[in-house]
């Protein structure tokens, strides 16, 4: 039989082990992904490549500097998305590689194929604008069908609160997440600081968060200062794909490079 002293010691050891597990769980860092999109029209967009850590870059297709900067990011083992223009409610000009509501399935597939051919190592897409198109079932179903066929993920930039993109992606088995915070809708230091703190708060509460920002000089300057502060807040900057539960072919290939 186990003596009373032995039982007491076992109880202490068990309690100590439970305490260590609880502390370990509490100390596990929250994770954030930062996506810099709208890359491709300006030579100065290359400054975004100077950002430290696992930044994800989203490239506008068929733009003057997009392919070159995508290749540089990929060579530095950074994840790359295609930033696909999609029809907006305000009718704003979309640029090359755009998807619109008047396109049929074959046209959407052809456009996406051309964009992917330019950046074949892209791990997925996120929408540029798209406040109208992401609300439409048929075009989103065709878009997600293409992504499913090519084992790509989708990040909903959530330019519309009525976006159906995530629901359709989930229904078709396409890995999908949504943006939580836009960091630089206003290009002031105080605004970017405030949004960055919102990102941290969300990550702490939900264990992960996704931010979208843009290659503006003000944004790059702010992020160069803010990103190094994450570690002391017990937050890990991670590639976007690590927040998705289902790996894509391109994610697997990038990880093994």
C-alpha positions, 0 to 999 in steps of 0.5 A: 500500500502507498503510505500517506506521505507517498500519496502527499508527495504524488499529489504535490508532484501532480499539482506542480506538473499541472501548474507548469502545463498551465504556465506553459499554455499561458506563455505560448505566443499569440501569432500574427500575419502581416500582408503587404498588398498593392505591390507592383505599380511603383518602383519604391514598393521594393522598400517593403522587402526591407521589413523584418520577419515573416512578412507576406507579400501580395502582388498585383498581376501584370504590373510594371514591378510586380513579377520582379518583386514577387521573385525577390520576395520568394528568393528570400523565402517570403510567402507571396499572394496574388492580389487579384482586382475584383469589381468594386461597388463604386465602379473604380478602375480595376487594372489588369487581371481583374475579375468582374460580374460580367465575366463567365466561368471560362473568362474568370478561369482564363484571367486567373490562369494568366495571373498565376502563370506570372507568379506560379509560386503564389500560395493563394490570392486575396482580393483587391477592392471587390466590394461588389464581386465578393457579394456574388455567389456565382463569380465567387464559386467560380473563383473558389473552384479555380483555387480548389483545382490549383490547391491555393488558399484565399484571404478575404480582404473583407472590403464588404461586410456582406462578402460571401467569399469565406462561406463559399470557400468553406463549402468548396473546401478552399482554405480561407481566412479573413482580414482582421485589421487594416493598418494604414487606412490613414497615413499618420503615425498615430493611426498606424500605432493605434491599428497595430495595438488593435492587431495585438489586442485581437491576437491576444484575445483570439490567439491569432490575427491577420493585418493588411497594410500597403507599401506606403513610406509612412507604413514601412517606417512605422512597421520597421519600428513596431515589428521588433516590439512584438517579441516582448509582447509574446507575439510571433510574426508568422507566414500567412499560411501557418494560420491555415489548417490545410497546407497547399501544394505551394506552401509545402514546396516553399517550406521544403526549399 
